[in-house]
Amino acid sequence: MSTTTPDRFGKESYTQILKEKDQILSLIYDTVGDVIFALNVTASGEYIFSSVNQSFLNATGLQREQVIGKNVKDVIPEPSLTEVLGHYETAISTKSSVSWEEITPYPTGTKIGEVRIAPVFDHNENCKMLIGSVHDITDSRNYAKKLEVSMEKIAQKNYELEQMGYVTSHDLSEPLNTIQSFSMLLKNELKESHHDGKALKHLEFITSATNRMQVLLKGMLDYNVIGKQLELKHSDLHEVVDHVLEDLAGTIMKEEAEVIVPDLPSLKIYESELRMLFQNLIGNAIKYRSPDRLVKVEITCQEEKERWKLEVIDNGIGIDEEYFERVFHVFQRLHKQKQFEGSGIGLSICKKVIDLHDGQIWVEKNSPYGSKFCFTISKKLI
Ligand code: ADP
């Protein structure tokens, strides 16, 4: 049976505990990756190194005896010295820790460090010591710089691609118009000369291919134009939708579609771009109708904390879940041209418009039939 003897808590054990703690602290001090140092502050305001850890010696390439007991003026070279002394004075006068970023040309290479210095005061409020640490942020800064350079390059490439897309689609329209005009002339001439049906049939193919190319070029042009001349303004969303419905009046009448529009708010938006979005979503909602039922399109709008959420819901043929992402990519179509005409650009235009509005766009299944295109518009557009 053990008994608690006075010796267990005696002077010897206490010294032993302190020694062990000291060993643990020195181990941490010398194995930590950050540079740590302590400076004695003399009565005449000089700063003398009293302790530095192994990381300090590794980073500076100095020996312990070249630092300990030395004045910072003899260890830190100019121009860093003047800046560093200024921060020491601020820490002492404000009685708080001070931090700053420092670029130092060490013998081991130039390092960027986040330096932090904290003053220690005695009972007379005199600063006796400064404890400092330097966290090496060289890698993260270099990485950030590389990332910035890459981003600039990507932005430049993006701009070039956009320009190329614009010029290509714009310039290709001209020769295409010429082909279409001469095809038309040729068709009339063939008809007048009662030429056999074969040549006319071939001409039909040319005409339908050029018409399709024109639709694609128009889509590419529309896509490229988004974001070129932006004007953010307060607009009545109801008016925007009404204009779209006027433009689609022919299709709505032909398909006998019912379009339900709720009360819509006035919002800060890119009006002409948002009009393109409604044009595409309502247009698609009618185009991808089911032959089994009358077309019904419903628009909904809800206010949320930081954004507006809108939906364009249809009772059409619907979209398989596996294509929910893909339909927003350029030139992605789920149907053959014979089934439903289109360019595969409409939804990518919608995505670009919603990106401009700091929002999200996605599609869900509507119950019991059709699709629900949801999108959000940020309230914080500037
Ligand atoms: P387009 O309609 O010109 O083909 P979009 O980019 O507008 O191009 O749409 C991409 C594809 O997504 C369409 O080809 C169609 O397959 C599908 N889609 C779009 N809207 C709907 C909808 N409301 N219902 C069913 N399918 C749709």
Residues whose N, C-alpha, C, O or C-beta is under 5 A from the ligand:
A	BS01	ADP	N284 A285 Y288 G316 G318 I319 V327 Q332 R333 L334 H335 E341 G342 S343 G344 I345 G346 L347 S348 S371
